[in-house]
Amino acid sequence: MAAEDLYREVILDHYKNPRGHGVIENADAQAEGVNPLCGDEVSIFVQFADDGETVEDVKFSGRGCAISQASTSMLMEMVKGRTAHEIAELPKEELLGEVGIPLTPIRLKCALLGLGVLKVALHRAKGTPLPEEWAGLDELELS
Amino acid sequence: MAVKAQSRLDARRLRADFPIFEQQIHGKPLAYLDSAVTSQKPRQVLDAMHTFYETSYANVHRGVYTLSERATAEFEQAREKVAGFINAPSAREIVFTRQATEALNLIAYAWGLNNLGPGDLAVVTELEHHSNFVPWQYIAKRAGAELRMIRVTDDGELDLDGLDEIGRDGAVKVVATNLVSNALGTINPVEKLVEWAHARGAIMVVDAAQAAPHHPVDVQALGCDFLALSAHKMCGPTGVGALWGRRELLEAMEPFNLGGHMISKVRFEETTWGEVPQKFEAGTMPIAEAVGLGAAIDYLNGIGVEAVEAHEQELAAVALERLGDVPGVLLYGPPADRRAGIVSFNVEGIHPHDVSQVLDSEGVAIRAGHHCCQPLMTRLGVAATNRASFYLYTVPEEIDRLVDGIRKAQKILG
């Protein structure tokens, strides 16, 4: 595959101008995750609306490749306004559809790191179910 | 003293021995610049294993029939070749393992658990691959001993000035280091560490996984007590490695894996162990792989490891110079004359995954990641680096393609 097909304009735009990049102090939900293959780290912070369910604000910080940063940026736009339970059930295909590029198994891990960390954050704060594939992230203790 | 003729190798001619280069990747010739993680295999090694399976295969040390004797002879001949390759005093001191990782685990468990205790220190370096770091960290903790780390300088070379301070912290029992760093290519001053270790009554463990393919290894000249290598990094197959250890240490050690072949007598009440090295070779061994390792050693001896090293140092010097000319490229590690054919670098503002992805689209394969050296990455203050590594089949044009690919990545992602 030509590199230009992978690094489509929309990916580069999210990578260079990430949406929701930052930190929420005293966040209602928060988690950190790492991709052990490359050491990339992502932290996600969630603030709920008064109903305690709807995501009012969500931000991420960390470092990683263009794919992980762009997909996490897209995720921030995708989940704002949804409830914790809706996000817990959000299929990864929805995010991957948005990312819209063919990914090898290794790059898939990059693209899905942010989604996994978000699901862990909600699981910890709201007890929403955590699919088996993200359980490993929940056990990670980062310094 | 006779001057030893330094034969040069012809990488272009040697490439023809490697069937993998007959293909294209994304329509471009394969530039395989990831030999530090594993090397490609010459036809001579593949043929030797194939022939062994077709003509001589049986289990070893088991049958009295002709085929088993033939297989045993080839297996033991491979052991002799390993001994010769690293100048071990005796082939009986060579233990076949799955790879260097298992060899290092064998030492940590079979020696470490019985020789480390409270007040003792296991000393590793900041340059270690996880395979020579994690086992010592784990075993030291289990034994109630402590782990200490020899730091590296900003150039990625061991800072030996810190040794005396480490020595004051407790009784140094084992010092473990690699001979060549897989992440930076640093060639470590093992002889000096051996001297320091032995002066304290400690044993010296050398991880030669990254050295053996590229740098002459002589266990008697190094003066170490244990040395580990992997076949797959030196033109041999996966699934086999070797441990060399001093006979008296191996004989005094407890076994590691337990089962068939490693025993002398098995009774319900008690089992006694077989002789060294069988004591450490439980179960059916990677027989054809050991034969493949023997063929790889023949192949490397035919070229001369000194010639391989000289070729790689030339390539490393070219790569450091060419990459140093690219704005935004940060290089890690020592100068070319003190490193093996490994160049670790980062491209400012571009994650290593993205650099290597763009390079892949150009048919250039490099490694991106922490290279199983997270303590070192922490020291360098990075999560990951790009790493290009060379071998006897690497040609200078591949470095040109590496540099062009990096410029392309900068154009796309910069």
Interface residues (C-beta under 8 A of the other chain):
Chain A: M1 A2 A3 E4 L6 Y7 L12 Y15 L37 C38 G39 D40 E41 R63 G64 C65 A66 I67 R107 C110
Chain B: H26 I350 H351 P352 H353 D354 Q357 V358 S361 E362 A368 G369 H370 Q374 M377 A383 A384 K408 A409 I412 L413
